[in-house]
Amino acid sequence: MTKKWSTRLIVILIIIAVVVITRPWYILDETEQAVILQLGKPVATIKESGLHFKLPYPLQVVYKFDKRLLEYDSPPEEVITEDKKTLVIDHYVRWRIVDPLLFLQTVVSEARAMVRIDDIAYSELRTEIGKVELIDVVSKDRGQIMGKVTAKTNLKAQDFGVEVVDVRIKRADLPPQNEEAVFQRMQTEREQQARQYRSEGEEEATKIQAAADREKALILAEARREAQIIRGEGEAEALKIYAEAYNQDPEFFAFLRTMEMYEKSFTEKDTLILTPESEILNYLKSPQKAPRR
């Protein structure tokens, strides 16, 4: 009895060892997908996660692939724009495996796939940037350019069971030998633009100053005209008053005018030489001639 149980135990252990060695099962997590090959030929593509069974090795072999979104960061490469400017482009590609069987049959591994994708993306990048000028690459038009690059790269990458989701430029720099020349040209252009702005400003200031001077001259001329009119009206009114006063009492009016003349003429600084018969001295010689009021 003991010998019989010993034999059974050995058989069980051998079966367990065979199962462990051949592993007729496999597990896929949420981030994986698999292709099953039977004697070197594909028999199934598995994308559901969990525990799965297969024929023992080497009858069936499982190749697992990542089904997450992957990213490949390309090393900086030089491209030439339509206006013959050289740029050093640092770009990246985001992609995923959508057909694991085709992927296995064409590129086999992620490393080889990234090499192929990089070649395609760089080729399309050179083509599209070669159609536009430097200013388009560094402006808001970059999004449209990269959209075209992504679409064309994805179209070619489908032959490997890969979907290219996005191709983007992280950085676009000028080669070191060109930076100084471009900087000098940009500085010259800005200086020319500044001179143009200053010239236009001075021209506009001259126009404004001329308009202001013209308006000032018109205002002053109008003011002088009005002043002359008012002065003339005042003088006329004064003459009228003088005339009315003279008509009322000519003798008294003559006396007032003579007194005004005395006040303005006889000062400490002035010396007058007159004869005694001078009419100017009439009121001084004969005070009784002064009119009575």
Secondary structure, DSSP 8 states (H G I E B T S, - for coil): -HHHHHHHHHHHHHHHHHHHHH--EEEE-TTEEEEEEETTEEEEEE-S-EEEE---TTTEEEEEEE-S-EEEE---EEEE-TTS-EEEEEEEEEEEES-HHHHHHHT-SHHHHHHHHHHHHHHHHHHHHTTS-HHHHSSTTHHHHHHHHHHHHHHHHGGGTEEEEEEEEEEEE--HHHHHHHHHHHHHHHHHHHHHHHHHHHHHHHHHHHHHHHHHHHHHHHHHHHHHHHHHHHHHHHHHHHHHHHHH-HHHHHHHHHHHHHHHH--TT------TT-GGGHHHH-GGGS---
